[in-house]
């Protein structure tokens, strides 16, 4: 009888653990709206004029991001790890044409999925990849 009860408890525990989904949450120090301030050869003035931003506040659902470079709304999935890695995937956007904004937007949407590391230093977030490309953001709520 003890063997049956032990087997039942073990089976129940195994099934319970198999159905648990671990949800990776955005680290607290990244849960902000971030303004893009350094990216490729684009000027900071252009990025500020366009209000180029990355939103990691998870307003719609966990592990989601939104972004805007001055024209189209971008969105997708983001997964952060405690070890400083990040993965952006399923990146999509609305499809409007905006004169003078398309170069920044096209470059950003192409490079964002290649970013694999993140670092938060004070009010700055830096995304980088293995090729040495970087995106630097400042917290939108920082004065």
C-alpha positions in Angstrom: 0.0 0.0 0.0 2.9 2.4 0.8 4.4 1.8 -2.6 1.1 2.7 -4.3 0.7 5.9 -2.3 4.4 6.8 -2.9 4.0 6.2 -6.6 0.8 8.2 -6.7 2.5 11.2 -4.9 5.5 11.0 -7.2 3.3 10.9 -10.3 1.2 13.8 -9.0 4.3 15.8 -8.2 5.8 15.1 -11.7 2.6 16.1 -13.4 2.3 19.2 -11.3 5.8 20.3 -12.1 5.4 19.5 -15.8 2.4 21.8 -16.0 4.1 24.7 -14.3 5.2 27.4 -16.7 8.2 29.4 -15.6 7.7 33.0 -16.6 10.8 35.1 -17.2 10.1 38.6 -16.1 11.7 41.8 -17.2 14.2 42.7 -14.5 13.0 45.6 -12.3 15.7 48.0 -13.4 14.7 47.7 -17.0 10.9 48.2 -16.5 10.9 51.7 -17.9 10.4 53.7 -21.1 13.8 54.3 -22.6 14.7 57.1 -25.0 17.2 56.1 -27.7 20.3 58.4 -27.5 23.1 56.6 -29.4 22.7 54.3 -32.4 24.8 53.9 -35.5 25.5 57.2 -37.2 22.2 58.8 -36.3 22.4 62.1 -34.5 21.0 62.5 -31.0 19.0 65.5 -32.3 17.2 63.3 -34.8 16.4 60.7 -32.2 15.1 63.3 -29.8 13.1 65.0 -32.5 11.5 61.7 -33.4 11.0 60.8 -29.8 12.7 57.4 -30.5 11.8 55.1 -27.6 11.7 51.5 -26.4 9.0 50.7 -23.9 9.6 47.8 -21.5 6.9 48.6 -18.9 4.9 45.5 -20.0 1.6 47.4 -20.1 -0.1 44.9 -22.3 1.3 41.6 -21.3 4.5 40.1 -19.8 7.6 39.7 -21.9 6.3 42.2 -24.5 7.9 45.4 -25.7 6.9 48.3 -27.9 9.0 50.9 -29.6 8.6 53.9 -31.8 11.2 55.8 -33.9 8.9 58.6 -34.9 6.4 56.9 -37.3 5.4 53.3 -36.9 4.6 51.5 -33.7 6.9 48.4 -33.3 6.2 45.5 -31.0 7.4 42.0 -30.1 8.6 39.7 -27.5 11.6 40.2 -25.1 13.2 37.8 -22.7 15.8 38.9 -20.2 18.1 36.7 -18.2 19.7 37.4 -14.8 23.1 36.9 -16.5 22.8 40.0 -18.7 21.5 38.4 -21.9 18.4 39.4 -23.8 16.4 38.1 -26.8 14.1 40.1 -28.9 11.9 38.1 -31.2 8.6 38.3 -33.2 9.4 41.9 -34.1 6.6 43.6 -36.1 5.3 47.0 -36.8 2.6 49.1 -38.4 3.2 49.9 -42.1 3.0 53.6 -42.7 5.5 55.6 -44.7 6.9 58.7 -43.0 9.3 60.9 -44.9 12.7 61.4 -43.1 11.9 58.8 -40.4 12.2 55.6 -42.4 16.1 55.3 -42.2 16.2 55.3 -38.4 13.2 53.0 -38.1 14.4 50.5 -40.7 17.9 50.4 -39.1 16.4 50.0 -35.6 14.0 47.2 -36.6 16.8 45.4 -38.4 19.3 45.6 -35.5 17.0 45.1 -32.5 16.6 41.3 -33.0 20.4 41.0 -33.1 20.9 42.5 -29.7 21.9 39.7 -27.3 23.3 41.5 -24.2 22.0 44.2 -21.9 23.5 46.4 -19.2 21.9 48.9 -16.9 24.2 51.6 -15.5 22.4 54.3 -13.5 19.8 55.8 -15.9 21.3 54.2 -19.0 20.4 50.9 -20.7 22.9 49.6 -23.3 22.0 46.8 -25.7 24.8 45.1 -27.6 25.5 42.1 -29.8 28.5 39.9 -30.6 29.4 42.0 -33.6 30.1 45.0 -31.3 27.0 47.0 -32.4 25.3 49.0 -29.7 22.1 50.9 -28.8 22.2 53.2 -25.9 19.1 54.5 -24.1 18.4 56.9 -21.3 15.4 56.5 -18.9 12.5 58.7 -20.1 11.6 59.6 -16.5 15.1 60.8 -15.7 15.5 64.5 -15.4 
